[in-house]
Amino acid sequence: MASIRQARARETSVDLVFNHLYEQILTLELLPGDKISEAEIASKFGVSRQPVRDAFNRLVSLDLLVSRPQRATEVKRISLREIAKSRFVRAAVEAKVLRLAALNCDSEGSKLLKTHIEKQVKAVETSDIAAFGVLDYGFHEVLCGIAKTDFAFEVIAEEKAKVDRLCLLGLTTGDRMPELLNDHKTIALAVEQGDADAAVEAGMIHLTRLDETINSVCETRARYFDL
C-alpha cells in the first residue's frame, strides 16, 4: 500500500513539474535555446531529481527539450523540418475533420460554433492574445466534436503543440488575430451550411497563414531556430 501511495505522489510531482515547464515553454517564458537545470528545478519544487528527470523526458518526447549526456538540458530550438512534417500531418487530419463536421453539423453544433466565435471576437476586441490562443485551440476541438471524431483532436493537439511557440511568436510580432478570426468565421459558416468543400478550402487557407509567420520570425529571430 505504501508503494502505491509513493507512486501516486511521484506521479503528481512529475505532472506538477511537467505542466509548469510546458506552460513556460509554450508561452515563451522559457525561450528556445534557454538552459534549464535539473537540480534547480528539483529545488524549486521541493522534490527529488527523479520526478524532474521524468518530466524532462516527457518534454523531450514532445520535441520541446533537448537533453544530452554531460551537457545542460535546454529548450529545443524550432526545427523547420519538424514544423513542415507537423503541418503536413495536421492538414490531412483537419481536412477530414472539416468534411465530417460539415456533414454532421446540427442546430446544437451551430450554436456551439456561434458561441465560440463570439468569445473570439471579444478576445480580439480586447487584444487578449493569451485568451485568443486558448480559444483558437478550443475552436478546433469543437469542430472535432461536431465531426464526431474526438480522437482526431488528440492528433491535432499533439501536432499543434509542436508549432504553438511559433504561432505565439507570430501573434506577438503583428496584429494577426483579426485575420485568424475571419478565417474561423469562414470555416464556421461553411460547416453550418454543410458545405464541405468550402470548409476544407477555408481550413487549408487558415493553416497556410503560418507561412508568412515562419518567414517573418526566421528573419527577425533566427536564434530561435534550428536551421
C-alpha positions as CSV (number, residue, x, y, z in Angstrom):
1,M,0.0,0.0,0.0
2,A,2.8,2.4,0.9
3,S,4.4,1.8,-2.5
4,I,1.2,2.7,-4.3
5,R,0.9,5.9,-2.3
6,Q,4.5,6.7,-3.1
7,A,3.9,6.1,-6.8
8,R,0.9,8.4,-6.8
9,A,2.8,11.1,-5.0
10,R,5.6,10.8,-7.5
11,E,3.2,10.9,-10.5
12,T,1.7,14.1,-9.0
13,S,5.2,15.6,-8.7
14,V,6.0,14.7,-12.3
15,D,2.8,16.2,-13.5
16,L,3.4,19.4,-11.5
17,V,6.9,19.9,-12.9
18,F,5.8,18.9,-16.4
19,N,2.8,21.3,-16.5
20,H,4.8,24.2,-15.2
21,L,7.7,23.8,-17.7
22,Y,5.3,23.0,-20.6
23,E,3.4,26.2,-19.9
24,Q,6.6,28.3,-19.6
25,I,7.9,26.9,-22.9
26,L,4.7,27.4,-24.9
27,T,4.2,30.9,-23.6
28,L,7.9,31.8,-24.3
29,E,8.8,32.4,-20.7
30,L,11.4,29.9,-21.5
31,L,12.8,30.8,-24.9
32,P,14.3,28.4,-27.5
33,G,17.9,27.8,-26.5
34,D,17.4,28.6,-22.8
35,K,19.2,26.2,-20.5
36,I,17.4,24.6,-17.5
37,S,18.9,22.8,-14.6
38,E,17.5,19.6,-13.2
39,A,18.9,20.4,-9.8
40,E,17.5,23.9,-9.8
41,I,14.0,22.7,-10.8
42,A,14.1,20.0,-8.1
43,S,15.0,22.6,-5.5
44,K,12.3,25.0,-6.7
45,F,9.6,22.4,-6.4
46,G,11.0,20.7,-3.3
47,V,11.2,17.3,-5.0
48,S,13.9,14.8,-5.8
49,R,15.6,14.8,-9.1
50,Q,13.7,11.7,-10.4
51,P,10.3,13.3,-11.0
52,V,12.1,16.3,-12.6
53,R,14.0,13.8,-14.9
54,D,10.7,12.1,-15.8
55,A,9.1,15.5,-16.6
56,F,12.1,16.4,-18.7
57,N,11.8,13.1,-20.6
58,R,8.1,13.8,-21.4
59,L,9.1,17.2,-22.7
60,V,11.9,15.7,-24.8
61,S,9.3,13.3,-26.3
62,L,7.2,16.3,-27.3
63,D,10.3,17.9,-29.0
64,L,10.3,20.8,-26.5
65,L,13.5,19.9,-24.7
66,V,17.0,18.7,-25.8
67,S,18.8,16.5,-23.2
68,R,22.3,15.3,-23.9
69,P,24.8,13.4,-21.7
70,Q,27.2,15.7,-19.8
71,R,25.6,18.8,-21.2
72,A,22.9,21.1,-19.9
73,T,19.3,20.5,-20.8
74,E,17.9,23.2,-23.0
75,V,14.7,24.3,-24.6
76,K,14.7,23.0,-28.1
77,R,15.1,25.4,-30.9
78,I,12.3,25.3,-33.5
79,S,13.1,22.8,-36.3
80,L,11.7,23.9,-39.7
81,R,11.8,20.3,-40.9
82,E,9.6,19.2,-37.9
83,I,7.3,22.1,-38.4
84,A,6.8,21.1,-42.1
85,K,6.2,17.5,-41.0
86,S,3.7,18.5,-38.3
87,R,1.8,20.8,-40.7
88,F,1.5,18.1,-43.3
89,V,0.0,15.7,-40.8
90,R,-2.3,18.2,-39.3
91,A,-3.6,19.4,-42.7
92,A,-4.6,15.9,-43.7
93,V,-6.4,15.3,-40.4
94,E,-8.1,18.7,-40.4
95,A,-9.4,18.3,-44.0
96,K,-11.1,15.0,-43.0
97,V,-12.5,16.6,-39.8
98,L,-13.9,19.6,-41.6
99,R,-15.7,17.4,-44.2
100,L,-17.3,15.3,-41.4
101,A,-18.1,18.4,-39.4
102,A,-20.0,19.9,-42.4
103,L,-21.8,16.6,-42.9
104,N,-22.8,16.2,-39.2
105,C,-23.4,19.8,-38.0
106,D,-26.8,20.2,-36.5
107,S,-28.5,23.0,-34.6
108,E,-26.5,22.2,-31.4
109,G,-23.3,22.2,-33.3
110,S,-24.2,25.5,-35.0
111,K,-24.9,27.0,-31.6
112,L,-21.5,25.9,-30.2
113,L,-19.7,27.4,-33.2
114,K,-21.6,30.8,-32.8
115,T,-20.8,30.9,-29.1
116,H,-17.2,30.1,-29.7
117,I,-16.9,32.8,-32.4
118,E,-18.4,35.4,-30.1
119,K,-15.8,34.7,-27.4
120,Q,-13.1,35.1,-30.0
121,V,-14.5,38.4,-31.1
122,K,-14.3,39.6,-27.5
123,A,-10.7,38.5,-27.3
124,V,-9.8,40.3,-30.4
125,E,-11.6,43.5,-29.3
126,T,-9.6,43.5,-26.1
127,S,-6.3,42.4,-27.8
128,D,-6.1,39.5,-25.4
129,I,-3.5,37.3,-27.1
130,A,-3.5,34.6,-24.4
131,A,-7.3,34.2,-24.4
132,F,-7.4,34.1,-28.2
133,G,-4.7,31.4,-28.2
134,V,-6.8,29.2,-25.8
135,L,-9.9,29.9,-27.9
136,D,-8.1,29.0,-31.1
137,Y,-7.2,25.7,-29.6
138,G,-10.8,25.1,-28.4
139,F,-12.3,26.0,-31.8
140,H,-10.6,23.0,-33.4
141,E,-11.7,20.8,-30.6
142,V,-15.3,21.9,-31.1
143,L,-15.0,21.1,-34.8
144,C,-13.8,17.6,-33.9
145,G,-16.7,17.2,-31.6
146,I,-19.2,18.2,-34.3
147,A,-17.5,15.8,-36.7
148,K,-17.9,13.0,-34.1
149,T,-14.1,12.4,-34.3
150,D,-13.0,13.4,-30.8
151,F,-10.0,11.1,-31.2
152,A,-8.8,13.2,-34.1
153,F,-8.3,16.1,-31.8
154,E,-5.6,14.1,-29.9
155,V,-3.6,14.1,-33.2
156,I,-4.3,17.8,-33.9
157,A,-3.4,18.8,-30.3
158,E,-0.1,16.8,-30.5
159,E,0.9,18.4,-33.8
160,K,-0.3,21.8,-32.7
161,A,1.8,21.7,-29.6
162,K,4.9,21.5,-31.9
163,V,4.1,24.8,-33.6
164,D,2.4,26.7,-30.7
165,R,5.6,28.6,-29.9
166,L,5.9,29.7,-33.5
167,C,2.2,30.7,-33.6
168,L,2.7,32.8,-30.4
169,L,5.8,34.5,-31.9
170,G,3.6,35.3,-34.9
171,L,0.9,36.8,-32.7
172,T,3.3,39.0,-30.9
173,T,5.0,40.3,-34.0
174,G,1.9,41.8,-35.5
175,D,-1.8,42.1,-35.3
176,R,-2.7,38.7,-36.7
177,M,-5.7,37.9,-34.6
178,P,-8.3,39.7,-36.7
179,E,-7.1,37.7,-39.8
180,L,-7.3,34.4,-37.9
181,L,-10.7,35.3,-36.5
182,N,-12.0,35.9,-40.0
183,D,-10.7,32.5,-41.0
184,H,-12.6,30.9,-38.2
185,K,-15.8,32.7,-39.1
186,T,-15.5,31.5,-42.7
187,I,-14.9,27.9,-41.6
188,A,-17.8,28.0,-39.1
189,L,-20.2,29.4,-41.7
190,A,-19.2,26.7,-44.2
191,V,-19.6,24.0,-41.6
192,E,-23.0,25.3,-40.5
193,Q,-24.2,25.4,-44.2
194,G,-23.0,21.9,-44.8
195,D,-20.6,23.0,-47.5
196,A,-17.7,20.5,-47.0
197,D,-15.6,21.8,-50.0
198,A,-15.8,25.4,-48.7
199,A,-15.0,24.3,-45.2
200,V,-11.9,22.4,-46.3
201,E,-10.8,25.3,-48.6
202,A,-11.1,27.8,-45.8
203,G,-9.4,25.4,-43.3
204,M,-6.4,25.0,-45.6
205,I,-6.1,28.7,-46.2
206,H,-6.2,29.1,-42.4
207,L,-3.3,26.7,-41.9
208,T,-1.2,28.4,-44.6
209,R,-1.3,31.6,-42.5
210,L,1.8,30.2,-40.8
211,D,3.9,30.6,-43.9
212,E,4.2,34.3,-43.5
213,T,4.8,33.9,-39.8
214,I,7.6,31.4,-40.4
215,N,9.3,33.7,-42.9
216,S,8.9,36.8,-40.7
217,V,10.1,35.1,-37.5
218,C,13.0,33.4,-39.2
219,E,14.3,36.8,-40.4
220,T,13.8,38.6,-37.1
221,R,14.6,35.9,-34.5
222,A,16.9,33.4,-36.3
223,R,18.5,32.4,-33.0
224,Y,15.3,30.6,-32.0
225,F,15.5,28.2,-35.0
226,D,17.5,25.0,-35.7
227,L,18.1,25.8,-39.3
